[in-house]
Amino acid sequence: MKTYKFLISGGGTGGHIFPAIAIANSLKKRFENSQIEFVGANDRMEMEKVPAAGYKIHGLTITGFQRSFSVKNLFFPFKVVKSIIDCYFILKKFMPDIVIGTGGFASGPLLKVATWLNIPTLIQEQNSFAGVTNKILGNKVSSICIGFEKAKVYFPQSKTIFTGNPVRQKIINLPDREIAFETLNLDKALKTILIIGGSLGAKSINEAVENSLSKFNDSKIQLIWQTGKNYETSSSPKYGVKLKFIENMEYAYSASDLIISRAGAIAISELCLVGKPTILVPSPNVAEDHQTKNAKALTEKNAAILVNDNEIIVNIFYKSIELLNDEIQKSLLSSNIKKMGMPEATENIVNEIEKLLKN
């Protein structure tokens, strides 16, 4: 079998990193002798998670453009130019057969330089509303894989395919619930809510949980609370666990009766496979309000409940209790969200990569 070289870029948050790693793992499985390396942004989450997954990563001195006035924006053009130069030398040295981007600061310059060098390129757009960088790259790259059908309108139809979003294999095959309770040291007799505000954390959700802890405690509701890496909270639930980051999310998914989550594209893709009743709280702090658009893709099909960010502090406890006690609603939401799951998404993307290799 021919040895292929794959260069992948995806980072900033778990929503870009975990899809990239999922694609890499699937490529390694299909092309056993392949060489896979990553490109990320220095000081971002990928510089830790990618090596932990067993892959080499090159770091760029790239940051995002601040949408409000900031002195940091004065340095942005210089960082872009330096990153483009660094990408050129990384590509010339590694000589990949294909370059894959799943989003994040480093994806833009890497994919741009790859198109200049006529290297086959593929981008994976996770959101229903495409990001600015991917929309710019869409006209130049070889292939575009989208996670939501609604994203088709932002790209050339001839090279866009609806594949679904890649998720970790462990999410597709969840562990036994009894084992999940034992692993997390939880009480299986209590109703359990999983609260996740993304890998970096969500201030509004954390404050809402903290303000309602006494109510959850009095009701003997067990919480699996991921605060995120960027947030410190002074209180902990009486029943359950509080963690900055849940390394083995599959156990948390398996143990939960109800999930409260941000509406990032990969979070939603995982939740569709998990099939638990879900309350989505879209972040208002993302470009183009794409989390609200992601959430509505589910709520329009009665597959989740949407609570606005500015309402979560008042509503988190009451909405949770109302849903936990409504067996008919829970069953309906669970059934509908499962219908939207795409467990074959990663393989669909690797199939598209293989087509590019053959061409």
C-alpha positions in Angstrom: 0.0 0.0 0.0 1.2 3.5 -0.9 2.4 5.7 2.0 0.4 8.9 2.1 1.2 12.1 4.0 -1.7 14.1 5.6 -1.4 17.5 7.1 -4.3 18.6 9.3 -5.2 21.9 11.0 -7.9 22.3 13.5 -7.8 24.1 16.9 -8.7 26.8 19.3 -11.5 24.8 21.0 -12.5 21.2 21.3 -15.1 21.8 18.6 -12.2 22.1 16.0 -9.7 19.8 17.6 -11.7 16.7 18.3 -13.0 16.4 14.7 -9.5 16.8 13.4 -8.2 14.0 15.7 -11.2 11.8 14.7 -10.3 12.3 11.0 -6.7 11.6 11.7 -7.5 8.4 13.6 -9.7 7.2 10.8 -7.1 8.0 8.2 -4.5 6.1 10.2 -6.8 3.1 10.4 -7.6 3.1 6.6 -4.0 4.0 5.4 -1.9 2.1 7.8 1.5 3.4 6.6 0.4 7.0 6.4 2.3 9.9 8.0 0.0 12.4 9.8 1.1 15.8 11.2 -0.9 18.8 12.5 -0.6 22.6 12.4 -2.0 24.6 15.2 -1.8 28.0 17.0 0.8 28.4 19.7 -0.7 28.7 23.3 -4.0 27.2 22.2 -5.6 23.9 23.3 -4.5 21.9 20.3 -0.8 22.2 21.4 -1.7 20.0 24.3 -4.5 17.7 22.9 -2.9 16.7 19.6 0.4 15.4 21.1 -1.7 13.6 23.8 -3.5 11.8 20.9 -0.1 10.7 19.5 0.5 13.2 16.7 3.2 15.7 16.0 2.1 19.4 15.7 3.7 22.5 14.3 2.8 25.8 16.1 2.1 29.1 14.4 2.1 32.6 16.0 -1.4 33.3 14.8 -4.3 34.7 16.8 -7.8 35.8 16.0 -8.9 39.3 14.9 -10.6 41.1 17.8 -14.0 42.2 16.7 -14.0 45.1 19.2 -11.3 47.7 19.2 -8.0 46.3 20.6 -4.3 47.2 20.4 -3.8 43.5 19.6 -5.3 44.0 16.2 -2.3 46.2 15.3 -0.1 43.1 15.4 -2.6 40.9 13.5 -1.3 41.5 9.9 2.2 40.8 11.0 1.2 37.5 12.6 -0.7 36.5 9.5 2.3 37.2 7.2 4.6 35.3 9.5 2.2 32.4 9.7 1.9 32.3 5.9 5.7 32.1 5.6 5.9 29.4 8.3 3.2 27.4 6.6 5.1 27.6 3.3 8.2 26.0 4.9 6.2 23.4 6.7 4.5 22.4 3.5 7.7 22.3 1.5 9.4 20.2 4.1 6.6 17.7 4.8 5.2 17.6 1.2 1.7 16.3 2.1 -0.5 14.5 -0.4 -3.5 16.4 1.0 -4.1 19.2 3.5 -7.2 19.1 5.7 -8.7 22.0 7.7 -11.4 21.7 10.4 -11.3 25.4 11.5 -9.4 27.5 14.0 -6.8 30.2 13.7 -4.2 28.1 12.0 -6.5 26.6 9.3 -6.8 29.8 7.2 -3.1 30.5 6.4 -2.3 26.7 6.0 -5.1 26.0 3.6 -4.4 29.3 1.7 -0.8 28.4 1.1 -1.6 24.8 0.2 -3.9 26.1 -2.6 -1.1 28.4 -3.9 1.1 25.3 -4.0 -1.6 23.3 -5.9 -1.8 20.7 -3.1 -5.2 19.0 -2.8 -7.2 20.5 0.0 -10.3 19.7 2.0 -12.2 21.8 4.5 -14.7 20.5 7.0 -17.3 23.1 8.0 -19.0 22.0 11.2 -21.7 24.7 11.5 -25.0 25.3 9.8 -23.8 28.9 9.2 -20.4 28.8 7.6 -17.5 30.7 9.1 -15.9 33.6 7.2 -12.5 31.9 6.7 -14.1 28.8 5.2 -16.4 30.8 3.0 -13.3 32.6 1.6 -11.4 29.3 1.2 -14.5 27.6 -0.4 -13.8 28.8 -3.9 -10.1 27.6 -3.8 -10.1 24.3 -2.0 -10.6 20.9 -3.7 -13.5 19.6 -1.6 -15.8 20.8 1.2 -17.5 18.5 3.7 -20.4 20.1 5.7 -21.9 19.0 9.0 -25.3 20.6 8.4 -27.2 20.5 5.1 -28.1 24.2 5.5 -24.4 25.1 5.0 -24.6 24.1 1.3 -25.7 27.6 0.3 -22.4 29.1 1.3 -20.2 27.0 -1.0 -19.9 25.9 -4.6 -22.4 23.1 -5.1 -20.1 21.0 -7.3 -17.6 20.3 -4.6 -19.7 20.4 -1.5 -21.0 17.2 0.2 -23.1 16.7 3.3 -21.2 14.3 5.4 -22.2 15.1 9.0 -19.6 16.1 11.6 -16.9 13.7 12.7 -17.0 12.7 16.4 -14.9 10.6 18.7 -15.4 6.8 18.3 -16.0 6.4 22.0 -19.1 8.6 21.7 -20.6 6.4 19.0 -20.3 3.4 21.3 -21.1 4.6 24.8 -20.1 2.5 27.8 -22.6 0.6 30.0 -24.5 3.0 32.3 -23.6 1.0 35.4 -19.9 1.2 34.5 -20.3 4.9 33.9 -21.7 5.5 37.4 -18.9 3.5 39.0 -16.2 5.3 37.0 -17.5 8.7 38.0 -18.2 7.6 41.5 -21.9 8.6 41.2 -25.1 7.4 42.9 -27.1 5.5 40.4 -30.3 6.0 42.4 -30.3 9.8 41.7 -31.5 11.6 38.6 -28.4 13.0 36.9 -27.8 16.2 34.8 -24.7 16.7 32.7 -23.8 20.4 32.3 -21.2 21.3 29.7 -20.4 24.8 28.5 -17.7 23.7 26.0 -14.1 22.9 26.6 -13.2 26.4 27.6 -16.3 27.0 29.7 -19.4 29.2 29.6 -19.6 32.1 32.2 -23.4 32.3 32.1 -24.0 28.6 32.5 -21.5 28.4 35.4 -23.1 31.3 37.2 -26.5 29.8 36.6 -25.5 26.5 38.2 -23.7 28.2 41.1 -26.7 30.4 41.8 -29.0 27.3 41.8 -26.8 24.8 43.6 -28.9 24.9 46.8 -32.0 24.1 44.8 -30.3 21.2 43.0 -28.9 20.0 46.4 -32.3 20.2 48.1 -33.9 18.2 45.3 -31.2 15.6 45.4 -30.4 16.2 41.8 -26.9 14.8 40.9 -24.8 17.0 38.7 -21.9 16.2 36.4 -20.6 19.8 36.0 -17.8 20.7 33.5 -16.9 24.3 34.3 -14.4 24.6 31.5 -10.7 25.5 31.6 -11.2 29.2 31.7 -13.4 29.4 34.8 -13.0 28.9 38.5 -16.1 28.4 40.7 -16.1 28.4 44.5 -19.0 26.0 45.0 -19.4 22.3 44.3 -22.6 20.2 44.1 -23.6 18.1 47.1 -24.4 15.2 44.8 -22.2 14.5 41.8 -18.9 15.9 40.6 -17.4 19.2 39.3 -14.6 19.1 36.8 -12.7 21.7 34.8 -12.6 19.3 31.9 -14.1 15.9 31.4 -11.5 13.7 29.7 -13.7 10.7 29.2 -17.0 12.4 28.1 -18.5 9.0 27.1 -19.0 8.1 30.7 -20.7 11.4 31.5 -23.0 11.1 28.5 -23.9 7.5 29.5 -24.7 8.4 33.1 -26.9 11.4 32.4 -30.7 11.6 32.3 -30.6 15.1 30.9 -28.0 17.3 29.3 -27.5 21.1 29.4 -25.1 22.2 26.7 -23.8 25.0 24.6 -24.7 24.6 20.9 -21.4 24.2 19.2 -21.6 22.1 16.1 -19.6 19.2 17.4 -21.4 19.2 20.7 -24.7 19.0 18.8 -23.3 16.2 16.6 -22.3 14.2 19.7 -25.6 14.9 21.4 -27.5 13.5 18.4 -25.6 10.2 18.7 -26.0 10.1 22.5 -29.8 10.6 22.2 -30.5 12.1 25.7 -33.1 14.8 26.3 -31.2 18.1 25.9 -31.5 21.8 26.7 -29.3 23.9 24.4 -28.0 27.3 25.6 -26.4 29.0 22.5 -23.4 31.2 23.2 -24.0 34.9 22.1 -20.2 35.4 21.9 -19.5 33.6 18.6 -19.3 34.9 15.1 -22.5 35.3 13.1 -24.5 33.9 16.1 -23.9 30.4 14.6 -24.7 28.5 17.8 -28.3 29.8 17.7 -28.6 28.6 14.1 -27.1 25.2 15.1 -29.6 24.9 18.0 -32.6 25.8 15.7 -31.7 23.0 13.4 -32.7 20.7 16.3 -35.5 22.7 17.9 -37.3 23.0 14.5 -37.6 19.2 14.6 -38.6 19.1 18.3 -35.3 17.4 19.1 -34.1 19.8 21.8 -35.2 22.7 24.0 -33.6 26.1 23.4 -33.0 28.5 26.3 -31.4 31.9 25.5 -28.2 32.8 27.3 -29.7 35.8 29.0 -32.5 33.6 30.5 -30.4 30.7 31.8 -29.6 32.1 35.2 -33.3 32.3 36.1 -34.4 29.2 34.2 -31.8 26.5 34.6 -33.2 24.8 37.7 -36.9 25.1 36.8 -36.4 24.0 33.1 -34.3 21.1 34.3 -36.9 19.9 36.9 -39.8 20.4 34.5 -38.1 18.3 31.8 -36.8 15.6 34.2 -40.3 15.0 35.5 -42.0 15.0 32.0 -41.5 11.4 30.8 -43.5 12.0 27.6 -41.4 15.1 26.6 -38.2 13.3 27.5 -39.1 10.3 25.3 -40.1 12.5 22.4 -36.9 14.7 22.5 -34.7 11.6 22.9 -36.4 9.9 19.9 -36.2 12.9 17.6 -32.6 13.8 18.4 -31.4 10.3 17.8 -32.9 10.5 14.2 -30.4 13.3 13.5 -27.3 11.4 14.5 -24.7 10.5 11.8 -22.4 7.8 13.2 -20.8 7.3 9.8 -19.7 11.0 9.4 -16.0 10.5 9.9 -15.9 7.6 7.4 -17.9 9.8 4.9 -15.1 12.5 5.2 -12.3 9.9 4.8 -14.1 8.6 1.7 -13.9 12.1 0.2 -10.2 12.4 1.1 -9.6 9.0 -0.6 -11.3 10.3 -3.8 -9.0 13.3 -3.8 -6.0 11.0 -3.4 -7.1 8.9 -6.4 -7.6 12.0 -8.6 
